[in-house]
């Protein structure tokens, strides 16, 4: 399964960037070039998505994706723990590639 290897920004209202990657041993043969993916972030496990963001393949042979959330959209995240899942959404290839939690902080002002 893919895991988040980096989240740049953790504050609500900031530009956020999620980098997701497969562990080396799990990279599909042929890599991931051409895959269509999305990252969903929800306030509760299995809940309705607060944010849904398309993923971009950043390194197909290495199995790496990036999902960018502009500041205007990250304002939808209150401070606290959120649940994410990352899915392949190609027709005929709908799979959950990874899931987990991420914490975001609300600014003091």
C-alpha angles and dihedrals in degrees: 000000000000118000133197105258095180141006114194109204125015102192124103108246094030128109105263128201124192118197113197127185142172117241108257094253091052100052107123115244106265092028125245103288111143096021120140112218142168137198118216123194120195134179092227133035107270090003131135113290116258089192134016117190131180116239124228123211105237098172114014099185091047093047095240129151135179127208116192124200115193118223092250090061097041089063085078088071115086118200115284146059120330134186121229136190128187117208140185106229104183113135107267093012106073106154137151104239098183145344138190146120135288130187123221127189128217114226117249093237 
